[in-house]
Amino acid sequence: MHFSTVDYVIFVLLLVASAGIGLYYAFSGGRQRTTQEFLLADRSMSCLPVSLSLLATFQSAVAILGAPSEIYTHGTQYWFLGCSYFLGLLIPAHIFIPVFYRLHLSSTYQYLELRFSKSVRICGTVTFIFQMVSYMHGDVYQIRYFHAFPLVNVYLNLFVITVTGFDLWGAVLAMGLVCTLYTALGGLKAVIWTDVFQTIVMFAGQLAVIIVGTHQAGGIAEVWKKAQNGSRISGLDLNPDPLERHTFWTLGVGGVFLMLALYGVNQAQVQRYLSSRTEKVAIMSCYAVFPCQQIVLTMGCLMGLVMYARYGEESPLDKGYVKSNDQMVLYFVMDVLQDLPGLPGLFVACLFSGALSTISSAFNSLATVTMEDLIKPHVAPMTEARATLLSKMLALGYGLVCLAMAYIASLMGSVLQAALSIFGMVGGPLLGLFCLGMFFPWANSTGALVGLVSGLVMAFWIGIGSFLSRMSASAPPVMNGTIIPDVGNMTTALMTTLITSKPRPSGVQALYSLSYMWYSAHNSATVVVVGLLVSFLTGKMRCFQMSVHKGVLVGLYKISEKGKGKKKYIYI
């Protein structure tokens, strides 16, 4: 199964169109002359492009490949993640967006300096940079020969994309350089409008596969019947055990904290809110994401069911056609669409669109926080032209760093990749840091710093411990010092099950077995609890007055101006 000429043309058109949008905003009347225009699209964006850009940033290639594979393997329980979308978007719309928008911020971490101190702001910024750089290099290095082993089995849903007949580094460089080009030249406005284009491509690619696959399976009724017979249609699992990987509570409640970390305080998403022309537009954009996410989740579930209707229990993985679950979706796409030139290219363009939207958002947000949090406060005032040029250079620099890390990852292998992917868990501690500031007026800067460090330590501890536990659990069973051979018969299978079966984990092992959907909630709660305890022990911050101002709970704090020995009051 290989790409046709038409498939390659469609893929190239995606890259050309994405680069063209960036060049248009770089050299046309929409030219980015100020940091306000480059980093925040001059706060002029309307609801539709902002909402589609918010969706595109979330709907990465990870979700496009991961959701169908999850449904095929474990059933439709994953669909209940959609229950978390409501609160996960309602809370940011009415709590986080008004605070950030009314303070006229460029970086979310400016809030941390206003509320706590400059040191808390810097720590939050550095944590975010560490998180995004370690994540996005894996999203670039997603291209692999379809017949080869995947690069790694990446931890926490960072999937590896494998594509038929693509030259590995040709594809990586093409995607990385095009993304860097339109992000560095066109700024946030180019990123948002390319996200709109790429979102349309993503919908089209997934829809094409679902329609053709359903038709070949005999219709949607036949797909549903086969899924039911194969026990892939899951009911409502109300098991409250947090160690269970997917239940209604882990997905519907734990997923809320995951959504808050992404849509509430993540700079890449908040920057889109701040680019809206009014606060009402920003809130409406957040609302508009909800039905779009439900559609995307449903499409992923349908694709997984269509895959099951085609292969049943005899998966391409079991037959040795692919080397991991992450490759099954692409195998299915090439299998279903191989006689329809152009459609495989459309789906691969869909995957690349997911990767491009995620990476471009990362480049732009990293350039923003570096400029606003690490450079401007510590250097002499500079002209707008110089600041804009420096912002573009930062976006370009992060793009090159991303490509370099993708190359290093290809050399170092799975252990480094798995370790780096754990850094994606720092979204929980950052969420806890902002919640500590917004909801607990007596929390001070010392508590914030200690709480953030504690949350990060907890995240690394659980993440690395869980990874090592999984590695040891995947080792072949041993009896009396002898490894049991895999001879593929029922006796060996039964013996392996008896030897490797373990009681329900407790203590530290229970932490390592915690469902990944609870990571964000657990780590953010750690920051809040530790932050409050330390604040009480070191002298809680005095809030002179609390009031509701335009729907936002604000507090009046006394702040010392550095080096002036004066006091001022500020509402935060």
C-alpha positions, 0 to 999 in steps of 0.5 A: 500500500503506497501513496499515489501521485494524487495523494502526494499532491493533496499533501503538498497543497496542505503545506503550500496553503499553510505557508501561503497564509503566513506569507500573506499576513507577513507581507500584505496589508495585515503585516505584523508591525507591532508586538500587539499585532504579532502576538495577539492579532491586534485583539481583533479576531471574531468568534468563528476563527478563534473557536476553530483555532481553540478546537484545532489546538486541542484536536491534534494528531494524537487525538485523531489516531488515539481515539479510534484505537482506544475505541477499537481496543477497549470499547466506547467507554472513552466517549464519556470524556465528552461529559467533562467538556461542559464544565471544562469550558463553562468554568474557563468562560466565566472565571478565567477568561474575564480575569485575564481579559480585563487585566489586558494581559499578553501572558497569563504569567503576568497575573502571577506577578500581580497576585504573588511576586516576580519570582512566582511569575518566572517559575510559572513561565519556565515551567510552561516553556519546559512543558511545551518544548518537551511536548512539541518535539514529539509532535514534529517527529511523527513521520515514519515508514509505514512498514517499519517499527514506530520510533517509540511507544510514547507515554501519555498518549503522545502517538507516533504517526507512520506514513506509507512511503514517506522519506522520514526526514524529508517529511519532518523537515517539510512540516517543521520548516513550513510551520516555523515559517508561517508562525514566525512571519505571520504571527498569531493571526496567521496561526489562527487562520491556518488553524481554521483551514487545517480544522476543515481538512481534519473534519474532511479527512475523518469524515471520508474514512468513516463514510467509505469504511461504513459503506464497505462494512455494510452500513451503520446498522451492521457496524453497530451490530458487530460492535455489540456482538464484540462487546465494544458498546460500553454502558455507564460504568459508575465504579468510583475506584480512581485506579480504574483506567476509564470509568464515568468518574475518571473521564467525566470528573477527572477530565474536567481538571484536564480541560481546565488545565488546557482551556483555563490557564494554558498560554496557547489557548488563553492567547486566543481568548486575548486576541478576541475583539471583545470579552463577549467574543472570547466567551462565545468562542469558548462556548462554540468549542463545546459542540465542535468537540462533541462532534470530533469525539463522536467521529473518533468513536465512529471510526473505532467502531468501523475499524472493529466492524472490518477486523473484529478480534483479528486486528492488524496488530495480532496479525503482525501487519503493524507493530503497535496500536498507534499504527492501526488507524493508518493501516485501516485508512490505507486498507479502506481507501487504497482504491480511492486515489486522493483520499489516503492523502486527504487523511494524512493531510488531516493528521499533518493538520493536527500536528501543524495546529498544535506545533504552531500554537506552541511556537507562538505561545512560547515566543509570547511568554519569553518576550513578555515574561523573561525579556521585557521586564529585565531589559531596557525599554525597546521600540515596537519595531525591535520588540516585534523583530525579536518576537519573530526571531524567538518564534523562529528559534523555537522552531529550530529547537523543536527540529533539533530535539526531534532529531535527538529523539530519533537517536536516543530512543524510547527511554528518553521519549518516555521520560520527556513525555512525562513533562506533559503532566505539569499542566496540573501543577500550573492549574493549581498555581492559578487556582491558588491565586484566584480562589484563595485570597490569603495565599502568599508568594512563598506558599505559591512557590512551595506549592508549585515545586511540590506539585511538580515533584508529585507529578514526576514521582507518579509519572516516572514511578508509573512508567517504571511499574509498567515496564516491569509488569511487561517483562516476561513472567519468571518461575524459579529463576526461569523465564516462561517461554511464549509457546502460544498455548492455553497452558502457558497463558493460564500459567502466566495469568496465575503467576502475574496476577496481583492483588489490588495495589496499595500505598505507593503502588496505588499512586503509580496505578492511578488513572492518568485522567486523575493526574491533573486533578491530583497534582493541582490539588497538591499545589493548592493544599501545600500552598495554603499550608505554607501560606498559613505557616509563613504569614497569610497574605492580607486581603483588605477587601473582597468584592465582585467587579463585573462578575469577577471576584477581586481582592484589594491587596497591599503591595510593596514597590521594589526599591521605593519603600512605598505601598500601593493597593491593587485589585486582583 
